[in-house]
């Protein structure tokens, strides 16, 4: 919907109500220019400057509109039927009540008069508008208009059983002639089944879909918040058809079944765009397929939303604003390193700054940034791209991963010649990264002079806020998890009891736990003299570094996560 110019301008409303300041407004507008189609309100929320409720209340007060929480009301079916789904989806509105000759419609921004007049003419009813969060309106549209697959897995399987019977009769009539297995429009149930598997994974917030052929079934698992959950067990006879359908969508050769293959596809769900990376691996019972779901908007998070403590946030922000040097993000695969790098790049992405990246693969296209994808098959590796970058006059360089001596030495050379370099490595903690670089062949004095900071990170699941309850641990339980029972015996911890909102898991979403090593002069001297890593760790802690376990314990005390989750992710490291 367009906004009525006679109504208060949203920018002025938010500034006058002090919901945001001028600097935050400029940053939100800058994000709008980078991401096409994003509304100002969404940009403000994505940057962590405000919330839907605060923005809605401010606009409502200024425009003399009421607000409504769609999650707390039940809309009658006769009201829902008063507006066609096409109109609702197009304008992102939803009817909430109908009294006599007046219908109340929830909108996310002040509507323009022309739209209201047209709607009044179409419905032959008086129109009253109330404000609601756009996210709540989207959820309500999918809840009441059921814009989802109408069929469930069981229904599709029954259709497939019927189709298989028909196919057998057709084969008999061919009298021995060969019949090829092909995916066509006649295989609609298979097409719908694959779509349903992907759709349900997106709805469940899964990061990966595992399609695994076993001896007696085809197992479907979703990785949700870092943990795998089995969601379906399909008949093993379907594995070839399902595998072929996924390969076709990902533009992978369906005739090749002996070698590993990779591909990707695009998927759209509830106005969100997903890039799905597909990996096929031959196994003894067929091809195992893993689909990695990448929501493009979720990659561009704000530094404030990463879960950094105030102290770590200030130190991180200080490090990335330095004119040259190297900042390394370390941790295992799937711990959010790329998201942290993108958040830093997003913070620094200005028109007066030249940023070049070398990635494998490019997970999100950032406007204003020169991104290059590594391709080892044609010799376009990290060292080659990095050397070429230095001739492109960059201010900031992002290298997806430092894997070898050549890449490490080239990154150090770039840092020492006036560039700021972001990259990742695989080590267990921040201090160990120093040893790793030296083991790669980088001289200690070069590590000491080029390195500005190291961030080790993990992801822990957050307690579901809808079913959060206090929990008491025995001293024995606390000690078995490697924590100091004496200091924690009087602390109240929490856990999720399991509810519909979190699919009975007790967790909903993830946040980071961090260990940030700022390379001070003292640490530089220790690196230069090749001091053992344990001594470097002790000195870093003395000067304010929180370990992964300490940061995780702090989040457990704050009720963000559980002690069990911190123990699962971080382990029995000494505090």
NUFILUM-826296 format. One record per residue (C-alpha): x, y, z; residue in three letters. Coordinates in nm, 4 decimals, m for minus. Each point is the difference from the previous one (the first is absolute). Layout:
// residues N
R:x:y:z:resn
R:X:Y:Z:ALA
...
//
This chain:
// residues 575
R:x:y:z:resn
R:0.0000:0.0000:0.0000:UNK
R:0.1100:0.3546:m0.0613:UNK
R:0.0142:0.2426:0.2875:UNK
R:m0.2339:0.3012:0.0019:UNK
R:0.2105:0.3148:m0.0199:UNK
R:m0.2536:0.1872:0.2194:UNK
R:0.0825:m0.2326:0.2863:UNK
R:0.3105:0.0530:0.2104:UNK
R:0.3129:m0.1171:m0.1738:UNK
R:0.1265:m0.3148:0.1721:UNK
R:0.3550:0.1316:0.0143:UNK
R:m0.1069:0.3164:0.1803:UNK
R:m0.2286:m0.1937:0.2327:UNK
R:0.2789:m0.2330:0.1101:UNK
R:0.2418:0.2898:0.0450:UNK
R:m0.2483:0.2190:0.1890:UNK
R:m0.0989:m0.2882:0.2287:UNK
R:0.3713:m0.0735:0.0547:UNK
R:m0.0417:m0.3598:m0.1094:UNK
R:0.3196:0.0477:m0.2029:UNK
R:0.2491:0.2799:m0.0500:UNK
R:0.1226:0.1612:m0.3223:UNK
R:0.3114:m0.2168:m0.0188:UNK
R:m0.2071:m0.3186:0.0349:UNK
R:m0.2452:0.1247:m0.2644:UNK
R:0.2869:0.0572:m0.2430:UNK
R:0.1324:m0.3520:0.0624:UNK
R:m0.3478:m0.1462:m0.0561:UNK
R:m0.0324:0.1914:m0.3289:UNK
R:0.3433:m0.1250:m0.1006:UNK
R:m0.1127:m0.3581:0.0641:UNK
R:m0.3080:0.0703:m0.2153:UNK
R:0.2222:0.0939:m0.2923:UNK
R:0.1985:m0.3217:0.0430:UNK
R:m0.3020:m0.2307:0.0214:UNK
R:m0.2709:0.0646:m0.2566:UNK
R:m0.3591:m0.0190:0.1215:UNK
R:0.0747:0.0294:0.3714:UNK
R:m0.2235:0.2459:0.1864:UNK
R:0.1421:0.2702:0.2250:UNK
R:m0.1616:m0.1584:0.3074:UNK
R:0.1544:m0.3397:m0.0812:UNK
R:0.3420:0.1594:m0.0544:UNK
R:m0.0193:0.1695:0.3417:UNK
R:m0.0970:m0.3282:0.1682:UNK
R:0.2650:m0.2055:m0.1862:UNK
R:0.2647:0.2434:0.1222:UNK
R:m0.1204:m0.0435:0.3570:UNK
R:m0.0979:0.3655:0.0483:UNK
R:m0.3605:m0.0676:0.1076:UNK
R:m0.2815:m0.2567:0.0051:UNK
R:m0.3219:m0.0516:m0.1956:UNK
R:m0.2121:0.0877:0.3029:UNK
R:0.1796:0.3308:0.0718:UNK
R:m0.0188:0.1087:m0.3643:UNK
R:m0.3683:m0.0990:m0.0301:UNK
R:m0.0912:0.1826:0.3229:UNK
R:0.1774:0.3181:m0.1139:UNK
R:m0.1660:m0.0010:m0.3429:UNK
R:m0.3386:m0.0847:0.1494:UNK
R:0.0157:0.2857:0.2509:UNK
R:0.1063:0.2486:m0.2665:UNK
R:m0.2687:m0.1092:m0.2473:UNK
R:m0.2777:m0.0525:0.2573:UNK
R:m0.0168:m0.3709:m0.0750:UNK
R:m0.0446:m0.2875:0.2429:UNK
R:0.2481:m0.2898:0.0202:UNK
R:m0.0829:m0.3687:0.0151:UNK
R:0.1923:m0.3158:0.0925:UNK
R:m0.1096:m0.2583:m0.2571:UNK
R:0.1640:m0.2813:0.1967:UNK
R:m0.2461:0.0496:0.2858:UNK
R:m0.3280:m0.0019:m0.1934:UNK
R:m0.1996:m0.2567:m0.1967:UNK
R:m0.1453:0.1250:m0.3281:UNK
R:m0.3366:m0.1576:m0.0966:UNK
R:m0.0153:m0.1830:m0.3327:UNK
R:m0.2815:0.2225:m0.1297:UNK
R:0.2259:0.3030:0.0479:UNK
R:0.2886:m0.1708:m0.1791:UNK
R:m0.2320:m0.0879:m0.2898:UNK
R:m0.0859:0.3668:m0.0520:UNK
R:0.3364:0.0705:m0.1680:UNK
R:0.1392:m0.2161:m0.2826:UNK
R:0.3436:m0.1522:0.0529:UNK
R:0.1406:0.1740:m0.3101:UNK
R:m0.0831:0.3433:0.1433:UNK
R:0.1333:m0.0923:0.3432:UNK
R:0.3316:m0.1309:m0.1369:UNK
R:0.0500:0.2900:m0.2401:UNK
R:m0.0458:0.2761:0.2583:UNK
R:0.1135:m0.1877:0.3129:UNK
R:m0.3162:0.0722:0.1963:UNK
R:m0.2479:m0.2180:0.1879:UNK
R:m0.3609:0.0501:0.1208:UNK
R:m0.0383:m0.0372:0.3774:UNK
R:m0.3671:0.0744:0.0734:UNK
R:m0.3290:0.0930:m0.1623:UNK
R:m0.2759:0.1820:0.1884:UNK
R:m0.3155:0.1019:m0.1861:UNK
R:0.1165:0.1895:m0.3088:UNK
R:0.3595:0.0599:0.1146:UNK
R:0.2988:m0.2265:m0.0530:UNK
R:0.3242:0.0480:0.1959:UNK
R:0.3208:m0.0702:m0.1879:UNK
R:0.3495:m0.0388:0.1470:UNK
R:0.2749:0.1867:m0.1885:UNK
R:0.3683:0.0465:0.0774:UNK
R:0.0309:0.3596:m0.1245:UNK
R:m0.2514:0.2866:m0.0250:UNK
R:m0.2084:m0.0732:m0.3121:UNK
R:m0.0525:0.2546:m0.2756:UNK
R:m0.3464:0.1436:m0.0568:UNK
R:m0.0223:m0.1248:m0.3596:UNK
R:0.0538:m0.3586:0.1098:UNK
R:m0.2655:0.0286:0.2736:UNK
R:m0.2502:0.1491:m0.2466:UNK
R:0.0611:m0.2820:m0.2488:UNK
R:m0.0362:m0.2598:0.2744:UNK
R:m0.3219:0.1625:0.1237:UNK
R:m0.1363:m0.0121:m0.3554:UNK
R:0.0983:m0.3669:m0.0534:UNK
R:m0.1433:m0.1234:0.3303:UNK
R:m0.2896:0.2433:0.0257:UNK
R:0.0918:0.0412:0.3679:UNK
R:0.1424:0.2743:0.2190:UNK
R:0.3688:m0.0519:0.0743:UNK
R:0.1750:0.0401:0.3347:UNK
R:0.3754:m0.0501:0.0225:UNK
R:0.2113:m0.1174:0.2929:UNK
R:0.3765:m0.0369:0.0123:UNK
R:0.1785:m0.3333:0.0458:UNK
R:0.3557:m0.1207:m0.0486:UNK
R:0.0671:m0.1148:m0.3575:UNK
R:0.1436:m0.3257:0.1308:UNK
R:m0.3233:m0.0678:0.1922:UNK
R:m0.2069:0.0781:m0.3104:UNK
R:0.2085:m0.2419:m0.2094:UNK
R:m0.0422:m0.2730:0.2615:UNK
R:m0.3747:0.0628:0.0181:UNK
R:m0.0342:m0.0188:m0.3791:UNK
R:0.1657:m0.3413:m0.0062:UNK
R:m0.1976:m0.1141:0.3048:UNK
R:m0.3497:0.0983:m0.1120:UNK
R:0.0292:m0.0169:m0.3778:UNK
R:0.2085:m0.3179:0.0213:UNK
R:0.2412:0.0985:m0.2739:UNK
R:0.1829:m0.3291:0.0363:UNK
R:m0.0064:m0.3443:m0.1564:UNK
R:m0.3439:m0.1481:0.0406:UNK
R:0.1271:m0.3547:m0.0001:UNK
R:0.2104:m0.1643:0.2668:UNK
R:0.2574:m0.2732:m0.0435:UNK
R:m0.2450:m0.2828:0.0700:UNK
R:m0.2390:0.1218:m0.2707:UNK
R:0.2812:0.0236:m0.2543:UNK
R:0.1248:m0.3484:0.0873:UNK
R:m0.3476:m0.1432:m0.0577:UNK
R:m0.0090:0.1675:m0.3413:UNK
R:0.3402:m0.1482:m0.0797:UNK
R:m0.1213:m0.3488:0.0972:UNK
R:m0.2920:0.0379:m0.2383:UNK
R:0.2269:0.1329:m0.2765:UNK
R:0.2409:m0.2939:0.0490:UNK
R:m0.2875:m0.2457:m0.0518:UNK
R:m0.1005:0.1759:m0.3226:UNK
R:0.3621:0.0035:m0.1227:UNK
R:0.0308:m0.3779:0.0546:UNK
R:m0.3040:m0.0584:m0.2174:UNK
R:0.1529:0.2222:m0.2708:UNK
R:0.3280:m0.1937:0.0135:UNK
R:m0.1843:m0.3304:m0.0478:UNK
R:m0.1678:0.1355:m0.3094:UNK
R:0.3375:0.0892:m0.1511:UNK
R:0.0892:m0.3700:m0.0232:UNK
R:0.3615:0.0159:0.1116:UNK
R:0.0934:0.3339:m0.1495:UNK
R:0.2113:0.2186:0.2272:UNK
R:m0.1671:0.2863:0.1825:UNK
R:0.2276:0.2841:0.1131:UNK
R:m0.0460:0.1657:0.3397:UNK
R:m0.0509:0.3678:m0.0702:UNK
R:m0.1132:0.2958:0.2057:UNK
R:m0.2851:0.1697:m0.1867:UNK
R:m0.3281:0.1698:0.0735:UNK
R:m0.1518:m0.3465:0.0430:UNK
R:0.2185:m0.0388:0.3113:UNK
R:m0.1813:0.2904:0.1690:UNK
R:m0.0059:m0.1716:0.3425:UNK
R:0.3813:m0.0319:m0.0049:UNK
R:0.0348:0.3652:m0.1018:UNK
R:m0.2361:0.1034:0.2780:UNK
R:0.1704:m0.2297:0.2511:UNK
R:0.3428:0.1584:m0.0598:UNK
R:m0.1552:0.3465:0.0173:UNK
R:m0.1746:m0.0932:0.3240:UNK
R:0.3245:m0.1257:0.1558:UNK
R:0.1716:0.3315:m0.0843:UNK
R:m0.2973:0.2116:0.1074:UNK
R:m0.0289:m0.1739:0.3366:UNK
R:0.3741:0.0405:0.0552:UNK
R:m0.0238:0.3737:m0.0587:UNK
R:m0.3010:0.0267:0.2320:UNK
R:0.1913:m0.1937:0.2682:UNK
R:0.2998:0.2390:m0.0336:UNK
R:0.2265:m0.2842:m0.1132:UNK
R:0.3478:0.0853:m0.1255:UNK
R:0.0478:m0.3346:m0.1797:UNK
R:m0.2159:m0.2773:m0.1469:UNK
R:0.1527:m0.3500:0.0065:UNK
R:m0.1441:m0.2549:m0.2458:UNK
R:0.1648:m0.3283:0.0965:UNK
R:m0.0675:m0.3435:m0.1580:UNK
R:0.0177:m0.2793:0.2569:UNK
R:m0.0491:m0.3761:m0.0387:UNK
R:m0.3736:0.0111:0.0700:UNK
R:m0.1110:0.3629:m0.0450:UNK
R:0.0844:0.3457:m0.1288:UNK
R:0.0702:0.2141:0.3053:UNK
R:m0.0748:0.3736:m0.0033:UNK
R:0.1690:0.2066:0.2705:UNK
R:0.0026:0.3746:0.0673:UNK
R:0.2836:0.1761:0.1793:UNK
R:m0.1733:0.2552:0.2210:UNK
R:0.2098:0.2334:0.2144:UNK
R:0.3038:m0.2216:m0.0574:UNK
R:m0.1598:m0.3346:0.0968:UNK
R:m0.1376:m0.2675:m0.2390:UNK
R:m0.3615:m0.1168:0.0409:UNK
R:m0.1586:m0.2839:m0.1982:UNK
R:m0.3283:0.1242:m0.1464:UNK
R:m0.1028:m0.2605:m0.2575:UNK
R:0.0721:m0.3625:m0.0951:UNK
R:m0.1024:m0.0540:m0.3639:UNK
R:m0.0195:m0.3320:m0.1886:UNK
R:0.3395:m0.0946:m0.1424:UNK
R:m0.1580:m0.0526:m0.3438:UNK
R:m0.0309:0.3779:m0.0354:UNK
R:0.3711:0.0763:0.0364:UNK
R:0.0799:0.0042:m0.3735:UNK
R:m0.2953:0.2229:m0.0879:UNK
R:0.0618:0.2431:0.2870:UNK
R:0.3731:0.0114:m0.0713:UNK
R:m0.0637:0.0683:m0.3683:UNK
R:m0.2485:0.2759:0.0779:UNK
R:0.2451:0.1775:0.2334:UNK
R:0.2828:m0.0356:m0.2541:UNK
R:m0.2138:0.1490:m0.2759:UNK
R:m0.0867:0.2991:0.2197:UNK
R:0.3683:0.0477:0.0854:UNK
R:0.1139:m0.0405:m0.3633:UNK
R:0.2007:m0.3130:0.0827:UNK
R:0.0607:m0.2886:m0.2449:UNK
R:m0.2611:m0.2652:0.0927:UNK
R:0.1807:m0.2734:m0.1958:UNK
R:0.3186:0.0294:0.2091:UNK
R:m0.0361:m0.2027:0.3187:UNK
R:0.3573:m0.1116:0.0670:UNK
R:0.1649:0.3350:0.0761:UNK
R:m0.0751:0.2790:0.2498:UNK
R:m0.1751:0.2976:m0.1582:UNK
R:m0.0970:0.3506:0.1108:UNK
R:m0.2666:0.2408:m0.1182:UNK
R:m0.2351:0.2680:0.1176:UNK
R:m0.3565:0.1212:m0.0423:UNK
R:m0.2103:0.3018:0.0971:UNK
R:m0.3122:m0.0213:0.2135:UNK
R:m0.2570:0.2566:0.1126:UNK
R:m0.2099:m0.0388:0.3147:UNK
R:m0.2203:0.2650:0.1639:UNK
R:0.1672:0.2922:m0.1766:UNK
R:0.3444:m0.1301:0.0981:UNK
R:0.2593:m0.1110:m0.2544:UNK
R:0.2162:m0.3036:0.0698:UNK
R:0.3087:m0.1276:m0.1769:UNK
R:0.0236:m0.3774:0.0449:UNK
R:0.3396:m0.1671:m0.0428:UNK
R:m0.0288:m0.3687:m0.0871:UNK
R:0.2654:m0.2668:0.0593:UNK
R:m0.0318:m0.3590:m0.1277:UNK
R:0.2198:m0.2764:0.1388:UNK
R:m0.0194:m0.3655:m0.1144:UNK
R:m0.0582:m0.2440:0.2887:UNK
R:m0.0609:m0.3756:0.0232:UNK
R:m0.3802:0.0388:m0.0179:UNK
R:m0.0153:0.2811:m0.2539:UNK
R:0.0876:0.3667:m0.0199:UNK
R:m0.0041:0.1995:0.3242:UNK
R:m0.1128:0.3588:m0.0571:UNK
R:0.0446:0.3002:0.2258:UNK
R:m0.1706:0.3298:m0.0797:UNK
R:0.1368:0.3087:0.1794:UNK
R:m0.2681:0.2705:0.0309:UNK
R:0.1364:0.3543:m0.0143:UNK
R:m0.2480:0.2786:0.0596:UNK
R:0.1521:0.3000:m0.1727:UNK
R:m0.1361:0.2643:0.2383:UNK
R:0.1092:m0.1868:0.3148:UNK
R:0.3657:0.0122:m0.1059:UNK
R:0.0027:0.3795:0.0239:UNK
R:m0.0399:0.0389:0.3724:UNK
R:0.1109:0.2945:0.2095:UNK
R:0.2977:m0.0177:0.2347:UNK
R:m0.2366:0.0691:0.2906:UNK
R:m0.1968:m0.3148:m0.0811:UNK
R:0.2970:m0.2400:0.0125:UNK
R:m0.0218:m0.0541:0.3756:UNK
R:0.3225:0.1795:0.0920:UNK
R:0.0281:0.1309:0.3559:UNK
R:0.0360:0.3771:0.0365:UNK
R:0.3726:m0.0339:0.0695:UNK
R:0.0592:m0.2325:m0.2970:UNK
R:m0.2190:0.2161:m0.2260:UNK
R:0.2037:0.3124:0.0791:UNK
R:0.3295:m0.1841:m0.0555:UNK
R:m0.1218:m0.1602:m0.3254:UNK
R:m0.1251:0.3351:m0.1314:UNK
R:0.3323:0.1594:0.0916:UNK
R:0.2038:m0.2693:m0.1766:UNK
R:m0.1899:0.0116:m0.3314:UNK
R:0.0338:0.3803:m0.0184:UNK
R:0.3808:m0.0191:0.0006:UNK
R:0.1727:0.1023:m0.3274:UNK
R:0.1929:m0.3240:m0.0566:UNK
R:0.0667:m0.3436:0.1437:UNK
R:m0.1705:m0.3396:0.0144:UNK
R:m0.3102:m0.1082:0.1905:UNK
R:m0.0532:m0.3766:0.0097:UNK
R:m0.3254:m0.1794:0.0869:UNK
R:0.0565:m0.3567:0.1164:UNK
R:m0.2192:m0.2968:0.0831:UNK
R:m0.1383:m0.3242:m0.1450:UNK
R:m0.2164:m0.0243:m0.3113:UNK
R:m0.3495:0.1356:0.0553:UNK
R:0.0840:0.2246:0.2959:UNK
R:m0.1047:0.3242:m0.1718:UNK
R:0.3390:0.1294:m0.1170:UNK
R:m0.1348:0.1201:m0.3351:UNK
R:m0.2901:0.1814:0.1668:UNK
R:0.2442:0.1827:0.2288:UNK
R:0.2186:0.0970:m0.2974:UNK
R:m0.3004:0.1285:m0.1958:UNK
R:m0.1184:0.2022:0.3013:UNK
R:0.3431:0.1657:0.0195:UNK
R:0.0102:0.0665:m0.3751:UNK
R:m0.3532:0.1412:0.0132:UNK
R:0.1103:0.2383:0.2755:UNK
R:0.2971:0.1232:m0.2072:UNK
R:m0.1697:0.0067:m0.3408:UNK
R:0.0043:0.3697:m0.0926:UNK
R:0.0265:0.1761:m0.3339:UNK
R:0.3497:0.1272:0.0858:UNK
R:0.1349:m0.3473:0.0848:UNK
R:0.1089:m0.2613:m0.2580:UNK
R:m0.0734:m0.3548:0.1190:UNK
R:0.0959:m0.3160:m0.1905:UNK
R:m0.0772:m0.3578:0.1056:UNK
R:0.1191:m0.3464:m0.1000:UNK
R:m0.2584:m0.2584:0.1066:UNK
R:m0.0662:m0.3710:m0.0434:UNK
R:m0.2872:0.0274:m0.0779:UNK
R:m0.1632:0.3448:0.0024:UNK
R:m0.2859:m0.0462:0.2461:UNK
R:m0.1552:0.3463:m0.0278:UNK
R:0.0367:0.2770:m0.2577:UNK
R:0.0847:0.3268:0.1760:UNK
R:m0.0734:0.3177:m0.1929:UNK
R:0.3020:0.2225:m0.0408:UNK
R:0.2498:m0.2802:0.0688:UNK
R:0.2169:m0.1660:m0.2666:UNK
R:m0.0437:m0.3734:0.0617:UNK
R:0.2010:m0.2752:m0.1687:UNK
R:m0.0700:m0.3737:0.0239:UNK
R:0.2848:m0.2466:0.0276:UNK
R:0.0038:m0.2813:m0.2580:UNK
R:0.2792:m0.2528:0.0562:UNK
R:m0.0928:m0.1957:m0.3140:UNK
R:0.1312:0.2817:m0.2207:UNK
R:0.2833:0.1008:0.2345:UNK
R:m0.1831:0.3000:0.1457:UNK
R:0.1063:m0.0670:0.3584:UNK
R:0.0272:0.2252:0.3064:UNK
R:0.3704:0.0948:m0.0485:UNK
R:m0.0568:0.0994:m0.3650:UNK
R:m0.3113:0.2062:0.0752:UNK
R:0.1705:0.1614:0.2989:UNK
R:0.3070:0.1015:m0.2052:UNK
R:m0.2264:0.1455:m0.2683:UNK
R:m0.2019:0.1889:0.2642:UNK
R:0.3110:0.1946:0.1018:UNK
R:0.0128:0.1486:m0.3515:UNK
R:m0.3656:0.1127:0.0298:UNK
R:0.0733:0.2822:0.2487:UNK
R:m0.2149:m0.1359:0.2874:UNK
R:m0.0392:0.1435:0.3499:UNK
R:m0.1494:m0.3165:0.1501:UNK
R:0.0523:m0.3613:m0.1083:UNK
R:m0.2039:m0.3039:0.1044:UNK
R:0.1516:m0.3424:m0.0589:UNK
R:m0.2454:m0.2828:0.0650:UNK
R:0.2560:m0.2263:0.1668:UNK
R:0.3744:m0.0196:0.0591:UNK
R:0.0784:m0.3611:m0.0910:UNK
R:0.3669:m0.0055:m0.0946:UNK
R:0.3352:0.1718:0.0374:UNK
R:m0.0273:0.2001:m0.3220:UNK
R:m0.3381:0.1478:0.0930:UNK
R:0.1194:0.0775:0.3542:UNK
R:0.3164:0.1774:m0.1168:UNK
R:m0.1859:0.1975:m0.2680:UNK
R:m0.2626:0.1100:0.2571:UNK
R:0.2761:0.1152:0.2369:UNK
R:0.1714:0.1895:m0.2837:UNK
R:m0.3312:0.1715:m0.0817:UNK
R:m0.0460:0.1017:0.3637:UNK
R:0.3515:0.1411:0.0204:UNK
R:m0.0505:0.2106:m0.3145:UNK
R:m0.2938:0.2012:0.1300:UNK
R:m0.3023:m0.2278:m0.0457:UNK
R:m0.2391:m0.1440:0.2568:UNK
R:m0.0517:m0.3734:m0.0518:UNK
R:m0.2875:m0.2127:0.1302:UNK
R:0.0249:m0.3786:m0.0134:UNK
R:m0.0773:m0.3269:0.1794:UNK
R:0.2017:m0.2969:0.1241:UNK
R:m0.0873:m0.3272:0.1710:UNK
R:0.1334:m0.0121:0.3571:UNK
R:m0.1548:m0.0835:0.3375:UNK
R:0.0494:0.3377:0.1669:UNK
R:0.1422:0.3469:m0.0603:UNK
R:0.3545:m0.0395:0.1425:UNK
R:0.0561:m0.3271:m0.1937:UNK
R:m0.0434:0.1949:m0.3245:UNK
R:0.3372:0.1668:0.0553:UNK
R:0.1710:m0.3403:0.0140:UNK
R:m0.1922:m0.1105:m0.3090:UNK
R:0.1280:0.2935:m0.2069:UNK
R:0.3582:m0.0640:0.1109:UNK
R:m0.0394:m0.3717:m0.0831:UNK
R:m0.1172:0.1043:m0.3471:UNK
R:0.3373:0.1644:m0.0540:UNK
R:m0.0714:0.3654:0.0853:UNK
R:0.2931:0.1460:0.1936:UNK
R:m0.0827:0.0928:0.3616:UNK
R:0.0996:0.3670:m0.0399:UNK
R:m0.2347:0.0304:m0.3017:UNK
R:m0.2860:m0.1567:0.1987:UNK
R:0.0666:0.2400:0.2884:UNK
R:0.0059:0.3129:m0.2165:UNK
R:m0.2911:m0.0819:m0.2336:UNK
R:m0.2564:m0.1650:0.2281:UNK
R:m0.2504:0.2392:0.1614:UNK
R:m0.2488:m0.2379:0.1546:UNK
R:m0.1331:m0.3565:0.0119:UNK
R:m0.3607:m0.0978:0.0699:UNK
R:m0.0839:m0.3602:0.0879:UNK
R:m0.3707:m0.0774:m0.0063:UNK
R:m0.2643:m0.2702:0.0388:UNK
R:m0.3791:m0.0006:m0.0336:UNK
R:m0.2248:m0.1001:0.2906:UNK
R:m0.3742:m0.0559:m0.0163:UNK
R:m0.2174:0.2577:0.1744:UNK
R:m0.2735:m0.0990:0.2449:UNK
R:m0.3498:0.0328:m0.1470:UNK
R:m0.1586:0.3050:0.1644:UNK
R:m0.3496:m0.1506:m0.0265:UNK
R:0.0751:m0.2961:0.2302:UNK
R:0.2908:0.1288:0.2069:UNK
R:0.0012:m0.1311:0.3589:UNK
R:0.2516:0.0132:0.2880:UNK
R:0.2015:m0.3137:0.0708:UNK
R:0.2053:m0.1106:0.3001:UNK
R:0.3210:m0.1976:m0.0476:UNK
R:0.1619:m0.2155:0.2654:UNK
R:0.3620:0.0715:0.0909:UNK
R:0.0952:m0.3333:m0.1581:UNK
R:m0.1667:0.0939:m0.3312:UNK
R:0.1811:0.3343:m0.0090:UNK
R:0.3369:m0.1620:0.0714:UNK
R:m0.0487:m0.2683:m0.2682:UNK
R:m0.0461:0.2761:m0.2568:UNK
R:0.3352:0.1475:0.1014:UNK
R:m0.1299:0.3072:0.1854:UNK
R:0.0909:0.1249:0.3465:UNK
R:m0.2867:m0.1229:0.2179:UNK
R:0.0977:0.2278:0.2873:UNK
R:m0.0547:0.3222:m0.1944:UNK
R:m0.3157:m0.1188:m0.1790:UNK
R:m0.1961:m0.1729:0.2769:UNK
R:m0.2235:0.3047:0.0654:UNK
R:m0.0435:0.1031:m0.3668:UNK
R:m0.3406:m0.0505:m0.1666:UNK
R:0.0302:m0.1555:m0.3440:UNK
R:m0.2702:m0.0614:m0.2600:UNK
R:m0.1026:m0.2501:m0.2638:UNK
R:m0.2736:m0.0392:m0.2616:UNK
R:m0.2803:m0.2366:0.0967:UNK
R:m0.1011:m0.0634:m0.3629:UNK
R:m0.3008:0.1536:m0.1736:UNK
R:m0.1634:0.0422:m0.3394:UNK
R:0.2078:0.3086:m0.0748:UNK
R:0.3288:m0.1940:0.0222:UNK
R:m0.1342:m0.3358:m0.1275:UNK
R:0.0372:m0.1493:0.3509:UNK
R:0.3786:0.0477:m0.0142:UNK
R:0.0328:0.2687:0.2686:UNK
R:0.2343:0.2112:m0.2114:UNK
R:m0.0741:0.2614:m0.2655:UNK
R:0.2775:0.1715:m0.1942:UNK
R:0.3721:0.0270:0.0671:UNK
R:0.2446:0.2617:0.1208:UNK
R:0.3769:0.0176:0.0141:UNK
R:0.2457:m0.0532:0.2820:UNK
R:0.3320:0.1711:m0.0566:UNK
R:0.3631:0.0134:0.1044:UNK
R:0.1629:0.3221:m0.1187:UNK
R:0.3758:0.0438:0.0062:UNK
R:0.1124:0.3582:m0.0625:UNK
R:0.3673:m0.0028:m0.1007:UNK
R:0.1446:0.2527:0.2426:UNK
R:0.3693:0.0939:0.0200:UNK
R:0.0457:m0.2537:0.2795:UNK
R:m0.1471:m0.2795:m0.2136:UNK
R:0.2097:0.1159:m0.2974:UNK
R:0.3190:m0.0370:0.2046:UNK
R:m0.1077:m0.3497:0.1099:UNK
R:m0.0705:m0.1035:m0.3620:UNK
R:0.3315:0.1426:m0.1168:UNK
R:0.1875:m0.1986:0.2668:UNK
R:m0.2065:m0.3156:m0.0773:UNK
R:m0.1437:m0.0270:0.3505:UNK
R:m0.2021:m0.3240:0.0535:UNK
R:m0.3689:0.0362:m0.0835:UNK
R:m0.1084:m0.0775:0.3591:UNK
R:0.1962:0.3012:0.1252:UNK
R:m0.1532:0.2201:m0.2711:UNK
R:m0.3463:m0.1200:0.1050:UNK
R:0.0628:0.0797:0.3677:UNK
R:0.1279:0.3474:m0.0860:UNK
R:m0.2965:0.0689:m0.2289:UNK
R:m0.2429:m0.1002:0.2770:UNK
R:0.1890:0.2234:0.2434:UNK
R:m0.0520:0.2943:m0.2370:UNK
R:m0.3742:m0.0598:m0.0408:UNK
R:m0.0571:m0.2838:m0.2502:UNK
R:m0.3060:m0.2125:0.0789:UNK
R:0.0351:m0.3644:m0.1023:UNK
R:m0.2680:m0.1807:m0.1982:UNK
R:m0.1122:m0.1785:0.3150:UNK
R:m0.0166:0.3205:0.2040:UNK
R:m0.2088:0.1731:m0.2664:UNK
R:m0.2286:m0.3038:m0.0268:UNK
R:m0.0400:m0.0148:0.3788:UNK
R:m0.0873:0.3713:0.0036:UNK
R:m0.2765:m0.0611:m0.2561:UNK
R:m0.1289:m0.2957:0.2057:UNK
R:m0.0157:0.2209:0.3097:UNK
R:m0.1948:0.2593:m0.1988:UNK
R:m0.2545:m0.2649:m0.1018:UNK
R:0.0920:0.0139:m0.3695:UNK
R:0.1143:m0.3629:m0.0215:UNK
R:0.0382:m0.3039:0.2250:UNK
R:0.2976:m0.1448:0.1850:UNK
R:m0.0415:m0.3249:m0.1986:UNK
R:0.0263:0.1929:m0.3272:UNK
R:0.3167:0.1797:0.1085:UNK
R:0.1489:m0.3355:0.1037:UNK
R:m0.1044:m0.1614:m0.3323:UNK
R:0.1556:0.2718:m0.2124:UNK
R:0.3058:0.1068:0.2000:UNK
R:0.0842:m0.3168:0.1930:UNK
R:0.2148:m0.0450:0.3094:UNK
R:0.2533:0.2784:m0.0553:UNK
R:0.1415:0.1519:0.3158:UNK
R:m0.1442:0.3335:0.1085:UNK
//
